[in-house]
């Protein structure tokens, strides 16, 4: 047989190489690249069994069912439990659940626990309520100590896996004493980086999107400074309703409700109020930080010593940052405005997730911006939507076993420290 060799001209070879390269680029950017990114960001599968695994829940309905079961369990054990559900949106079955266990005799101490002020963070909050009732409650002197739980303060955010509520409002920037005198343009940094924090249009191809984010971050950091970008965010903003960390322009429904609960406690019978608001997403990974209000006058060192707990942010800490409109500052300000003589300790338990190193902070920022953008302009790409969702989950509710077990350990240690110091 004659060996037929097809000889191509140099021109044709070049065209084929170009075509193959283009095909490879298209394949890489549209199919392989996004899949590789998704595989890289996907959270690990949740282990079947670990400490408290049955209390790490995944839907708002599960959280409410679990709360009902908890109330039943407490009643079965002989406790008096009063419950109330406040409707944020009846049609969408969105409720704030209020559970009160009065002290049996003297009204000395009232422990107030709030969860889900930032919707997504209500999942770890829900777990910690179980941990509280399993590990802490049995040791309490219920003769003189009452317990008040306000669970799922932002039920919309819990149901739809968002930090914000039904009006895109960040409730932990919405607790303002007097809106009339409040300066809505108090955040001077946000407008400078608004375009970076609120990009317009849908997120397109995942691969180009990743590259584009870092390029625009580099540009912003160079023009306005990296500190401006993070300051613009954390303090909250009141001018851009579609933006991130938007604090609203008046009391949200959930806020009105929680404010009235706080007021009731300040004019109520208990003389000593200890409030813990449970959050996640800020601080070092595998560490829960007790983040005190600026109105608490104990220093970081004093607090750590008193509580026997190392991870403290107090008003004098280097990493302390002031926020506007958060629940803990509000509680103190309300007490002073009402001239209440109650003793009050109101603090925030913050579970670190991504971490607090330089690059972790950038990632947290990215996930925050992407999720808000995806919420306003849902992407056409299923894989892009998945990536955004996985990242957001990692930002507030990691699946990793080691992380989850450590949250339980830290919560118990911190709660014991606080109560040992603050209970009478
Ligand atoms: Zn939070």
Boltz pocket constraint, residues with backbone or C-beta under 6 A from the ligand:
constraints:
  - pocket:
      binder: B
      contacts: [[A, 118], [A, 121], [A, 172], [A, 278], [A, 279], [A, 280], [A, 281]]
      max_distance: 6.0
